[in-house]
Amino acid sequence: MLNDVEERFSIDQRRIYAAGFSGGSRFAMAFAVKEKRISGVIGCGAGLPNDRNYLPSGNSGFVYYGTAGTRDMNYIEMHDLTGFFSNQTGVISYLRTFSGGHQWPGPDLITEAVEWIILQTMNRKIIPADQTFLSYIENKTQNLINSQLSAGSQADAVMYMRFAARDFRGTPFSSRISQLLTESEKSAEYKTAIRKWNKMASDEQERKEKYLNYLSEIVNSGSFPDSASAWWKSETRALIRLRDKGTPENSQMASRVLNFISILCSEQGTSYYRNKLYAPAAFLFEICTLSDSENENNYYNLARSLAGSGKLKESVDALSAAMSHGFNSRKMVGSDPAFGKIRNDTRFKALMLKMK
């Protein structure tokens, strides 16, 4: 693809960038590590490549703009990236958070990402400095810091101050921000915010490890008793209560953990289904319906897995639940071999008639 772009268009070889979301974000970074023509990466919703052979190092010269929703299961990972980059690599990085889950941000933040890339290009003297543009970015950065301070988000405000002091080094704006940064880091509000952040991050990690270990034990045992389903129902209900009624920090943390459970079980469930291991697939997709109860695909995948494991009545129940959550494709169900054994079921036929 890169070669094709270079053949089709007249491009600046010093300004080739990669961007990606989730697994695509990990790939974009891996691509930049191995392909020296990549000058920068915009990564959303996930950080380092899973393959350790593609980790950036002290020789990595690209710049990196990361962004993540506050309810994204990889939010903590994205936060930790800036420290990794500054301590172990030659990568200049930035992190911009937004209110949302595992998703791309809106166009305004994507525009900010491109503007930051342009700023770094000017700092590296690849293109001439544009004072009008620099003043515009200074004002935008100041407004971002002010908005975080006004909202009481001391930790995020200090993070953006650190980026600004570095990115505008040698300017009066950087001097002002550096002074504000020194004062803010000494404040009681900032120290309290950091303690709360560390406690929340530790709690989140412990929860994820607990769920991952328990899930592995159950699946590896090959036994899926009702007590296991009841345990997951209790845990996900507690997380949902925390998401809906907890403090803003705990609400976001609960959303991230629920997101983690859902995606983990969906990926593993899909793998088991493809290998025709229908019982563990059904167990995992049932957990998906608990942790992400509005996703129609979770119920549909549960219905397919239950049909494969011979639980025909339960399969129809799950398919009905999929429809009540928005699923409405008669063609998909009709062509899906998973439902071969229940095509003559009266309830199944009734559901098919309701689909488009």
N, C-alpha and C positions, 0 to 999 in steps of 0.2 A: 504494500500500500504506500509506504513511504517513497519507494522508487517511482511508483506510478505518479504520485503527486509532483515529484521533482521533474518528471518528464512532461507532464501536462501544463505546469504553470511555471512562471518566472518568479522564483521565491528568494528571499534573503536566507542564505544557508546558515547564518548566525542566529536566526530567529524562527526555529522550528520547535513547536511545542506539542505535548501530548496531554490529553485529559481523559478522565474516566470516572465511572461511578461504581462503588462496591468492588466486586472482583475486577472490574475494568479499571478501577483506580489502582489496585495492586499491580495490574499488568502495566499500566502507564508508567509507574515508577520502575518496574523491572526493565521495561523497554528503554527508559532513559539511562539506567545503569549500564546496559549492554551496548546501546546505540549512542555513541558520543555526539551524533548530530543533533540530538534532542537537547535544547537549551533550558527547557522548563517544563514543569508538570503542574496541572491543576487536578487535584485528587479529592474526590468527595465520598464520604461514607466508609472509607477503609484506608489503611495506611501501607504498611510494609508488605512486600511480596511474601507469599507462604514459603517459597523456595529460598532457603538461606543463601544460595549461590547468586541471588540477584539483589542482595542488600547493598545499599549505597555505602561508600567508604570515604576515606580522606581524599581520594582521587576523584570523587564525583563532583562535577562542576556545574550541574544544573541547579536551577532555583525551584522551590516547591511551595505552592499555595494550597493549603489544605482547608477543607470546609466540612462541617458536620452538624447535623441537627442535635439539639439538646436531648432528644428522646431516641437518638440512634444508638443501637446496641454497641457500636464501635466508637462511641463518643469519648470514652476514657482513653482508648488506644490513640485516637487522633490528638488528644491533649498531650499525651506523652511523647508524640513524635518530635515536637520542637526541641525538647531536651535531648533526645537521641541525636537529632541532626547536629545540634550545636556542640555536643560532647564527643561524637564519634565520627563525624563526616565533614566534608567540605561544603555541604549543602546549606544555602541560606533559605530559611523557611518562614512561613507565616501561617497562622490558623485563624479562621473566621468562623464563628459559631452562629447558628440561627435557630429560631423556634421551629421545630419540626422533627420528624422521625428519620427513618432510613430512606432518604430521598434527595434528589437534587434541590438546591435552594432556588429561589425565584431569580428572574433575570437581573434584578438590581445587584445581587451578590455575585452573579457570574460576571457582570460588568466590572465590579470591584476587583475580581480576580485578574481580569485582563489588564486593568489599570495598574495593579500591583506589578504584574509582569513587565509592563512598559516602564514603570519606575525603576525596576531592577536593571532593565536594559540601558536606561540612562545612567544609572549609578556605575555600570560597567563600561560606560563610554562607547557602547556599541552604536548608539544613536545620540545625536546632540541633545543636550538638556533643553527643555522647553519650559521657560519660567512661568508662563501662563498655566500650563498643565501642572507644574509642581505646586504652584500656589493653590490651585483647585484641589489637589490631593491633600495638601496640608490642612485646608479648611475641612475637607471631608473627614480626615483622620481626627482632627480636634473635635468635630461634632460627634463622632463615634465614641471617643473617650468620655465626652461630657454626658452623653446619653447613658453610658454604663454607670458613671458616678451618680447621676440623678436617680437611676433605678436601684441603687444600692448594690450593684454588682462589682464590688471592689476588686475581686480576683481577676475578672475579665478586663476591667479598666486598667489594672496594672499590666496585664499581659499585652494589651494594645499599646500602652506607653512604652514598654520595652521594645516592641517592634518599631515604633515610630522613632525612638532615640537612635536606633541602629540604622534605619532606612534613610533618615534625613541627617545623618552625621555630618557635622561641620557647618550646620546652618543655625540661624537664630532660633528657628522653630524647634530644632533638636535640643538646643540648650534649655529652652523653656520647659519642654517635655521632660528632660532629664531631671530638672529641679523638682518638678511636680512628682516624678517617679520616686525620687529619694524621699520626699515627704510622705508619699502614699505608702511606701513600703514600711515606714516606721509607725504608721497609724495603728491604733487598736482595732479599727474596723477591718483593716486588711489582714491582720494577724488572726482575728476571729474567723474571717472568711476562709483563710487557708486551713485552719483547724477543721472547720465544717466540711471543706472540700476533701481533705484527707480521710476523714471519718466516713464520709459518703462513698468515696472511691473504694475504701477498704471493705465496707459493707457490701457494695455491689460485687466486688470480686469474689468475696466469700459465698455470696448467694449463687453466682454463676458456677463456681466450682462444686458447690453442693448439688445443684441440679444436674450438672454434667456427670458427676460421679454416680448419683442415684440412677440416672437414666442408663448409664453404661452397665450397672449391676443388673438392672431389670432385664434389659435387652439381651445381655450375655447369658442370663439364666435360662432364657427361652420360655419362661413362665410369666403369664400376664394376669395375675389374679385381680379380682374386683377391688381388693384392698389397695393395689397399686394405683388403679384409676382413681379411687377415692382420695388417696394422698395427693395426687396431682390436682384434683379438683379443689381440695382445701388450700393448697399452696397458691394456685393461680387466683382463687377468689381473694386471698389475703393481699396478693399483689395488686389486683384490680381495685380493691378498697383503698390501698395506699396511693395508687395512681389517681383515683378520683377524689380522695378526701385528704390526702397527706399535704405536707408543706410543699412549696414549689420544687425544692431540691429533691425531696423524697418522691414526689409525684413523677418527676423526670426520671429518677433512678428506677422506679418501678416500671415505667414504660420501657426503659432500655432492657430490663431483665425479661419482661414479657416478650419483647421483640427478639431477644436472644433465644429464648425457649422456642418460640414459634419457628424461627428460621433454622435453628439446629434440628428440630424434629422434622421439619419439612424436607430438609436436605437428606437426612438419614432415612426418612420414610420413603422418599423417592428412590433412593439407592436399594432399599430392601424390596420395594415393589418391582423394580426392574429385574431383580434377581429371583422373583417369584416367591419371596419370603413374605407372604401376605399377613400372617399373624402379627409379627413385629411392626410391619408397615401400618396396619390398622391401629395398633396401640399408639404409635408415634403421631399419626394423623388425628387421633382422638385428642391428644394433648394439644395439637395445633388448634383444634376447635375451641379449646379452653383458653388458651393464651391469646388467640386472635380470633375472637368469636364472630367478627363481622366479615371475614374473608370467605367468600363462597367456594373458592378453590379448595380450602381445607375440608369442607364437608363433601365435596365431590370426590376428592382423593380418598377420604375415609370410606365413602360408598364403594368405590372401586376395590379397595383393599378388603373390605368386609365381604364383598361378593367373591373375591378370590379365595378367601379363607372359609367359604361355605356358610357364612352367616347371612342368609338371604333376606330374612325379615329386617335385620338391622341395617343391611345395605340399602333397602328401600327407604327406611327411616332417615338415613343419612342423606340420600338423594333428595328426599322431600325437604330436609333442612337446607340443603344447598339451594333449592329453588326459593325457599322463603328468604334467603339472603341474597337473592339476585341472579342465581344461575338460571339460564333460559335457552339452552341450545339443544333442540331435539336432534339436530344432525350429529352433534358430538356424542350424545348418549347412544344414538342409534348405530353409530359406527364403532363404538367402543366394545371390543370383545370381552371386556371384564364383566359385562352384564348379560352374557349369553345364556346363563342358567336361569335368569329371572325375567326373560322377555315375555313369557306367557303369564306372569303374575298379574293378577287383576289390579292391584295397587300400582304396579309399575306402568301398566298400560294407561291408567288414569293420569299418572304424572306426565307421561309422554304426550298425551292429548292436550295438556295445559301448556306445553312448551311451544315455542315458535320454531 
